[in-house]
Amino acid sequence: MASYAGVDWASERHDVVVQDAAGEELLAATFNHDEAGLTVLCRTLVRLGVELVAIERPDGVLVERLLDAGLRVLALHPNQVAATRSRFRASGGKSDRFDAFVLCELARTDHHRFRVLEPDSDETKALRALCRGREDLVRARQALCNQLRAELERFWPGPVGLFADLDSPIPLAFLERYPSPIDARTVGEKRLAAFLARQHYPGRKNPGELFAKLRSAPEGRAGEAEITIRRQLVLALVAALKPLVAQLKQLERQIAKAIGQHPDGEIFTSLFRDPASVITAAELLSEIGDCRARYPTAEALCGDAGQGAVAVESGKRRVACFRWACNKRLRDAFCTLADTTRHWHPWAQQRYAAARARGQDHQRAIRTLGRAWCRVVWRCWQDRAPYDPRRHRRLQQHCTVTIPTSSGPRPDLAATQRMLGAAVTEMAAHRAEREALDGKPTSAIPLGG
């Protein structure tokens, strides 16, 4: 007879409850989070013939060990478990053992409502680790940069607005050479020009403009002792930022290499006009994964990506609410995709403009466009095919240019290509021509949207 298990995981120990198909308790124990404890836990679950293990996380060492032992895992969202506790305890009490019991009951009675966890490939896990590691380092860089900016504004605001980004290599090198107004007293236009030349400054502004901007900044009134201390703080922050910026560049190169070697890499890089835009493409790939059963429909992907609103209905009242429970990283990646494509992709421009015309604000319109892109991405992902404008029916309908003739409107191939550039091919215009000649639309393989 099959049995079911619920595991309430923690950093030091895991509470486990095992029941048979009738709900009779077979085991209630606690296992330590060490090699011996995990080994005994997996062996015990296999010996008891556990068919499904419910747990409140989709990854980690514990989940990997359960999968490696041949066990099937249900990764449940904490909100689902929290909403189920009241089925078994009206008092609102909570404990780790009770949570393990709730997880076990969900695995025993409601397992048909959840999907079994299918692990991604090693390449996808590696890319996900790169993307999430870069995200953490970006947060750390931003925190240090904000601290450096605040420190400069307290006694020397001049360098703050001198360059576009305070945490890029050139301004960091400038602050390393001139960390205080006392050090910068000898800086003239020629010396600044020589410094910029050594740093290979791209020349967006000439040295005269930068020098004038530096000298026009307000002067602080800090004393010599205070300037000495703040100078040391600036040097310390610069010393912390420089290797962080260098490591981020290295990580971005590794991400570009990893997505280029991934079997699904071309699917996601094809969504962007600039081939160098690999960070968002890598985030999309790593968060969606390569298990096609994870998102059986496009709407499932829309929901997990936070692009679809949550409908709340009661009687005659029906409202659409913001979707809070979703994959936040995936939501950010789709919003970035939507926000970038609305500037150059004709179909995306039209969808965004239509959403704004309906009264949606910018963020809501971006999610509306992101939901449309979810359908396109899901279709490409399921078919294992890169994005092809020739198969995007909505794009072709939006961009085909027709001209009036004595026998009726005809598509203008040259005007269509000029309007859309490389995104519309001769095949799209030929399809439109056949539709005009036949008087009815021809068959097309749509890519959502």
C-alpha positions as CSV (number, residue, x, y, z in Angstrom):
1,M,0.0,0.0,0.0
2,A,1.3,3.4,-0.9
3,S,2.2,5.9,1.8
4,Y,2.7,9.7,1.8
5,A,5.0,12.0,3.6
6,G,5.1,15.7,4.7
7,V,8.4,17.4,5.5
8,D,8.6,20.7,7.3
9,W,12.1,21.7,6.5
10,A,14.3,24.0,8.6
11,S,18.0,25.0,8.6
12,E,19.0,22.6,11.4
13,R,16.3,19.9,11.5
14,H,13.3,18.6,9.6
15,D,10.0,17.3,11.0
16,V,8.6,14.4,9.1
17,V,5.1,12.8,9.2
18,V,4.3,9.6,7.1
19,Q,0.8,8.2,6.7
20,D,-0.6,5.3,4.7
21,A,-3.4,5.7,2.1
22,A,-6.0,5.5,4.9
23,G,-4.5,8.2,6.9
24,E,-3.0,6.1,9.6
25,E,0.3,7.5,11.0
26,L,3.3,5.4,10.2
27,L,6.0,7.8,11.4
28,A,6.4,11.1,13.2
29,A,10.1,12.0,13.7
30,T,12.7,14.7,13.4
31,F,15.9,14.4,11.4
32,N,18.9,16.6,11.6
33,H,20.1,18.6,8.6
34,D,23.5,16.9,8.3
35,E,24.8,14.0,6.1
36,A,23.8,11.3,8.6
37,G,20.4,12.8,9.1
38,L,19.6,13.2,5.4
39,T,20.8,9.7,4.7
40,V,18.6,8.1,7.4
41,L,15.6,10.3,6.3
42,C,15.8,9.2,2.6
43,R,16.4,5.5,3.6
44,T,13.4,5.6,6.0
45,L,11.1,7.1,3.4
46,V,12.1,4.5,0.8
47,R,11.7,1.7,3.3
48,L,8.2,2.9,4.2
49,G,7.2,2.9,0.5
50,V,6.5,6.6,0.3
51,E,4.9,7.5,-3.0
52,L,4.9,11.3,-2.7
53,V,6.7,13.8,-0.4
54,A,5.2,17.3,0.1
55,I,7.5,20.1,1.1
56,E,7.4,23.9,1.0
57,R,10.3,24.6,-1.3
58,P,11.3,23.6,-4.8
59,D,15.1,23.4,-4.5
60,G,17.9,23.0,-2.0
61,V,20.0,20.2,-0.7
62,L,17.1,18.4,1.0
63,V,15.0,18.4,-2.2
64,E,17.9,17.2,-4.3
65,R,18.5,14.3,-1.9
66,L,14.9,13.3,-2.0
67,L,14.9,13.3,-5.7
68,D,18.2,11.4,-5.9
69,A,16.6,8.7,-3.7
70,G,14.0,8.2,-6.3
71,L,11.2,9.9,-4.4
72,R,8.5,12.0,-6.1
73,V,8.3,15.5,-4.6
74,L,5.4,18.0,-4.4
75,A,6.7,21.5,-4.0
76,L,3.8,23.4,-2.4
77,H,3.6,27.2,-2.0
78,P,3.6,28.3,1.6
79,N,0.3,30.2,1.0
80,Q,-1.3,26.9,0.0
81,V,-0.2,25.3,3.3
82,A,-1.2,28.3,5.4
83,A,-4.7,28.2,3.9
84,T,-5.1,24.5,4.7
85,R,-4.2,24.6,8.4
86,S,-7.7,25.7,9.4
87,R,-9.1,22.5,7.9
88,F,-7.5,20.6,10.8
89,R,-7.1,23.1,13.6
90,A,-9.7,25.8,14.2
91,S,-7.7,27.4,17.1
92,G,-5.1,28.8,14.8
93,G,-2.2,27.0,16.6
94,K,0.9,26.1,14.7
95,S,4.0,23.9,15.2
96,D,6.6,22.3,13.0
97,R,5.1,18.8,13.6
98,F,1.6,20.1,12.8
99,D,2.9,21.7,9.5
100,A,4.4,18.4,8.6
101,F,1.1,16.7,9.2
102,V,-0.7,19.3,7.0
103,L,1.8,18.7,4.2
104,C,1.3,14.9,4.5
105,E,-2.5,15.3,4.3
106,L,-2.2,17.5,1.2
107,A,0.0,14.8,-0.4
108,R,-2.4,12.1,0.6
109,T,-5.8,13.6,-0.3
110,D,-5.0,16.5,-2.7
111,H,-2.0,15.3,-4.7
112,H,-4.1,15.3,-7.9
113,R,-4.3,19.1,-7.6
114,F,-0.6,19.7,-7.7
115,R,2.2,18.9,-10.1
116,V,5.1,16.7,-9.2
117,L,8.4,18.5,-9.2
118,E,10.4,17.9,-12.3
119,P,14.1,19.0,-11.9
120,D,15.8,21.1,-14.5
121,S,18.9,20.1,-16.3
122,D,22.4,20.8,-14.9
123,E,22.9,23.6,-17.5
124,T,19.7,25.4,-16.5
125,K,20.6,25.1,-12.8
126,A,24.0,26.6,-13.4
127,L,22.6,29.5,-15.4
128,R,20.0,30.1,-12.7
129,A,22.8,30.2,-10.1
130,L,24.7,32.7,-12.3
131,C,21.7,35.0,-12.7
132,R,20.7,35.0,-9.1
133,G,24.2,35.4,-7.9
134,R,24.6,38.4,-10.2
135,E,21.3,39.8,-8.8
136,D,22.6,39.6,-5.3
137,L,25.9,41.3,-6.3
138,V,24.0,44.1,-8.1
139,R,22.1,44.8,-4.9
140,A,25.4,44.9,-2.9
141,R,26.9,47.2,-5.5
142,Q,23.9,49.5,-5.4
143,A,24.0,49.6,-1.6
144,L,27.7,50.5,-1.6
145,C,27.2,53.1,-4.4
146,N,24.4,54.8,-2.4
147,Q,26.6,54.9,0.6
148,L,29.5,56.4,-1.4
149,R,27.2,59.0,-3.0
150,A,25.8,60.0,0.5
151,E,29.3,60.3,1.8
152,L,30.4,62.6,-1.0
153,E,27.3,64.7,-0.7
154,R,28.2,65.4,2.9
155,F,31.6,67.1,2.2
156,W,32.4,67.1,-1.6
157,P,29.4,67.0,-4.0
158,G,31.5,67.7,-7.1
159,P,32.2,64.1,-8.3
160,V,28.6,63.0,-7.7
161,G,27.2,64.3,-11.0
162,L,30.4,64.3,-12.9
163,F,29.9,61.0,-14.7
164,A,26.7,59.1,-15.6
165,D,27.3,56.3,-13.1
166,L,29.2,56.6,-9.9
167,D,29.9,52.9,-9.7
168,S,31.5,52.5,-13.1
169,P,35.3,52.1,-13.5
170,I,36.2,55.7,-14.6
171,P,34.5,57.5,-11.7
172,L,35.9,55.0,-9.2
173,A,39.4,55.6,-10.6
174,F,38.8,59.3,-10.3
175,L,37.8,59.0,-6.7
176,E,40.7,56.7,-6.0
177,R,43.1,59.4,-7.3
178,Y,41.1,62.4,-5.9
179,P,39.2,61.2,-2.8
180,S,38.7,64.7,-1.3
181,P,38.6,68.3,-2.3
182,I,42.1,68.8,-0.9
183,D,43.4,66.1,-3.4
184,A,41.5,67.8,-6.2
185,R,43.0,71.3,-5.7
186,T,45.7,70.6,-8.3
187,V,43.3,69.3,-10.9
188,G,43.1,71.6,-14.0
189,E,41.5,71.1,-17.3
190,K,44.7,69.6,-18.9
191,R,45.3,67.3,-16.0
192,L,41.7,66.1,-16.1
193,A,42.0,65.6,-19.9
194,A,45.2,63.5,-19.4
195,F,43.4,61.4,-16.7
196,L,40.4,60.8,-19.0
197,A,42.8,59.7,-21.8
198,R,44.5,57.2,-19.6
199,Q,41.1,55.8,-18.6
200,H,39.9,55.6,-22.2
201,Y,37.0,57.9,-21.5
202,P,34.5,57.5,-24.5
203,G,34.2,61.3,-24.8
204,R,30.5,61.9,-24.3
205,K,31.6,65.3,-22.7
206,N,34.8,67.1,-23.4
207,P,37.2,67.7,-20.5
208,G,36.3,71.4,-20.4
209,E,32.7,70.7,-19.7
210,L,33.6,68.1,-17.0
211,F,36.1,70.5,-15.4
212,A,33.5,73.3,-15.3
213,K,30.9,71.0,-13.8
214,L,33.4,69.9,-11.1
215,R,34.3,73.5,-10.2
216,S,30.7,74.7,-10.2
217,A,29.6,72.3,-7.5
218,P,29.0,73.7,-4.0
219,E,32.0,73.7,-1.7
220,G,31.8,72.0,1.7
221,R,32.9,73.6,4.9
222,A,34.3,70.5,6.7
223,G,37.3,70.9,8.8
224,E,40.7,69.3,8.1
225,A,40.2,66.5,10.6
226,E,36.7,65.7,9.3
227,I,37.9,65.7,5.7
228,T,40.8,63.3,6.6
229,I,38.3,60.8,8.1
230,R,35.8,61.2,5.2
231,R,38.6,60.8,2.7
232,Q,39.5,57.4,4.3
233,L,35.8,56.4,4.1
234,V,35.6,57.3,0.4
235,L,38.8,55.3,-0.3
236,A,37.4,52.3,1.7
237,L,34.1,52.4,-0.3
238,V,36.0,52.7,-3.6
239,A,38.2,49.8,-2.6
240,A,35.1,47.7,-1.9
241,L,33.3,48.7,-5.1
242,K,36.1,48.2,-7.6
243,P,36.4,44.4,-7.3
244,L,32.7,44.1,-7.1
245,V,32.2,45.9,-10.4
246,A,35.0,43.8,-12.0
247,Q,33.3,40.6,-10.7
248,L,30.0,41.6,-12.1
249,K,31.6,42.1,-15.5
250,Q,33.1,38.7,-15.3
251,L,29.7,37.2,-14.3
252,E,28.0,38.8,-17.2
253,R,30.6,37.3,-19.6
254,Q,29.9,33.9,-18.0
255,I,26.2,34.4,-18.4
256,A,26.6,35.2,-22.1
257,K,28.7,32.1,-22.6
258,A,26.3,29.9,-20.7
259,I,23.2,31.0,-22.5
260,G,25.0,30.7,-25.8
261,Q,25.8,27.0,-25.0
262,H,22.4,26.2,-23.6
263,P,20.0,24.1,-25.9
264,D,17.2,26.7,-25.3
265,G,19.4,29.8,-25.4
266,E,18.5,30.8,-28.9
267,I,14.8,30.7,-28.0
268,F,15.2,33.6,-25.6
269,T,17.9,35.6,-27.2
270,S,15.8,35.8,-30.4
271,L,13.3,37.9,-28.5
272,F,15.7,40.9,-28.3
273,R,16.9,43.1,-31.1
274,D,20.4,43.5,-29.6
275,P,22.3,40.2,-29.6
276,A,24.3,41.5,-26.6
277,S,21.2,41.8,-24.5
278,V,21.6,38.4,-22.8
279,I,21.0,39.2,-19.1
280,T,17.2,39.4,-19.3
281,A,17.1,36.5,-21.8
282,A,19.2,34.4,-19.3
283,E,16.8,35.4,-16.5
284,L,13.8,34.3,-18.5
285,L,15.4,31.0,-19.4
286,S,16.7,30.2,-15.9
287,E,13.4,31.0,-14.2
288,I,11.1,29.3,-16.7
289,G,13.5,26.3,-16.8
290,D,13.5,23.5,-19.4
291,C,10.8,21.2,-18.0
292,R,7.9,21.7,-20.5
293,A,5.4,20.0,-18.1
294,R,5.9,22.8,-15.6
295,Y,3.7,25.2,-17.6
296,P,1.1,23.1,-19.5
297,T,-0.7,26.2,-20.8
298,A,0.3,29.8,-21.7
299,E,-2.0,31.0,-18.9
300,A,0.0,29.0,-16.3
301,L,3.1,30.8,-17.4
302,C,1.3,34.2,-17.3
303,G,0.1,33.5,-13.8
304,D,3.5,32.4,-12.5
305,A,5.2,35.4,-14.2
306,G,2.7,37.8,-12.5
307,Q,1.5,39.2,-15.8
308,G,-2.1,38.2,-15.4
309,A,-4.4,39.9,-12.9
310,V,-6.3,38.0,-10.3
311,A,-10.1,38.0,-10.8
312,V,-12.2,38.5,-7.6
313,E,-15.9,37.8,-8.2
314,S,-18.7,38.0,-5.7
315,G,-22.3,38.4,-6.9
316,K,-22.4,41.3,-9.3
317,R,-19.0,42.6,-8.2
318,R,-16.0,41.7,-10.3
319,V,-12.6,43.3,-10.0
320,A,-9.1,42.5,-11.3
321,C,-6.4,42.7,-8.6
322,F,-2.6,42.8,-8.8
323,R,-1.1,39.3,-8.6
324,W,1.2,39.2,-5.6
325,A,1.8,35.5,-5.4
326,C,4.2,34.8,-8.3
327,N,7.8,34.4,-9.3
328,K,9.1,37.9,-8.7
329,R,12.2,37.4,-10.8
330,L,10.2,36.0,-13.7
331,R,7.8,39.0,-13.4
332,D,10.7,41.5,-13.5
333,A,12.2,39.7,-16.6
334,F,8.9,39.8,-18.5
335,C,8.3,43.4,-17.6
336,T,11.8,44.3,-18.8
337,L,11.1,42.4,-22.1
338,A,7.8,44.3,-22.5
339,D,9.4,47.7,-21.7
340,T,12.2,47.3,-24.1
341,T,10.2,45.9,-27.1
342,R,7.6,48.7,-26.9
343,H,10.2,51.1,-28.2
344,W,11.0,49.2,-31.4
345,H,8.7,46.3,-32.0
346,P,5.5,47.5,-34.0
347,W,3.2,44.9,-32.5
348,A,4.4,45.6,-29.0
349,Q,4.1,49.4,-29.6
350,Q,0.5,48.9,-30.7
351,R,-0.4,46.7,-27.7
352,Y,1.1,49.1,-25.2
353,A,-0.6,52.1,-26.9
354,A,-4.0,50.3,-26.8
355,A,-3.6,49.6,-23.1
356,R,-2.8,53.2,-22.3
357,A,-5.7,54.3,-24.4
358,R,-8.0,52.1,-22.2
359,G,-6.9,54.1,-19.2
360,Q,-4.2,51.8,-17.8
361,D,-1.2,53.5,-16.2
362,H,2.4,52.7,-17.4
363,Q,3.0,49.7,-15.1
364,R,-0.4,48.1,-15.8
365,A,0.1,48.6,-19.6
366,I,3.5,46.9,-19.3
367,R,2.0,43.9,-17.6
368,T,-0.7,43.8,-20.3
369,L,2.0,43.7,-23.0
370,G,4.0,41.2,-20.9
371,R,1.0,38.9,-20.8
372,A,0.9,39.0,-24.6
373,W,4.6,38.2,-24.7
374,C,4.0,35.3,-22.3
375,R,1.8,33.6,-24.9
376,V,4.5,34.1,-27.6
377,V,7.3,32.9,-25.4
378,W,5.3,29.9,-24.2
379,R,4.6,28.8,-27.8
380,C,8.3,29.2,-28.8
381,W,9.4,27.4,-25.7
382,Q,7.0,24.5,-26.2
383,D,8.0,24.1,-29.8
384,R,11.7,24.6,-29.0
385,A,11.9,27.2,-31.8
386,P,13.4,30.7,-31.7
387,Y,11.0,33.7,-32.2
388,D,10.2,34.0,-35.9
389,P,8.3,37.1,-37.0
390,R,7.1,35.1,-40.0
391,R,5.0,33.0,-37.7
392,H,3.7,35.8,-35.5
393,R,0.3,36.4,-37.1
394,R,-0.6,39.4,-35.0
395,L,2.6,41.2,-36.0
396,Q,2.1,40.5,-39.7
397,Q,-1.5,41.7,-39.5
398,H,-0.4,44.9,-37.8
399,C,2.5,45.7,-40.1
400,T,1.5,44.7,-43.6
401,V,1.1,47.9,-45.8
402,T,-1.5,47.8,-48.5
403,I,-2.1,50.2,-51.4
404,P,-5.3,50.8,-53.2
405,T,-5.5,49.7,-56.8
406,S,-8.3,49.4,-59.4
407,S,-8.8,45.7,-58.6
408,G,-8.7,46.3,-54.8
409,P,-6.1,46.8,-52.1
410,R,-2.7,45.0,-52.6
411,P,0.2,44.6,-50.1
412,D,3.2,46.8,-50.8
413,L,6.2,44.6,-50.0
414,A,8.8,47.4,-50.2
415,A,6.8,49.7,-47.9
416,T,6.2,46.8,-45.5
417,Q,9.9,46.0,-45.3
418,R,10.8,49.6,-44.8
419,M,8.3,49.9,-42.0
420,L,9.3,46.8,-40.1
421,G,12.9,46.2,-41.2
422,A,14.2,42.8,-40.6
423,A,11.2,41.7,-38.5
424,V,8.8,41.2,-41.5
425,T,10.0,38.9,-44.3
426,E,8.8,38.3,-47.8
427,M,6.7,35.4,-46.6
428,A,4.5,37.6,-44.5
429,A,3.8,40.0,-47.4
430,H,3.1,37.0,-49.8
431,R,0.6,35.6,-47.3
432,A,-1.2,39.0,-47.2
433,E,-1.2,39.0,-51.0
434,R,-2.8,35.6,-51.1
435,E,-5.4,36.7,-48.6
436,A,-6.3,39.8,-50.8
437,L,-6.5,37.6,-53.9
438,D,-8.6,34.9,-52.3
439,G,-10.8,37.3,-50.3
440,K,-10.2,35.3,-47.1
441,P,-7.4,34.8,-44.6
442,T,-5.0,31.9,-45.3
443,S,-3.8,29.5,-42.7
444,A,-1.0,30.6,-40.4
445,I,0.7,29.1,-37.4
446,P,0.2,31.8,-34.7
447,L,2.7,32.5,-32.0
448,G,0.2,33.8,-29.5
449,G,-0.4,37.5,-28.9
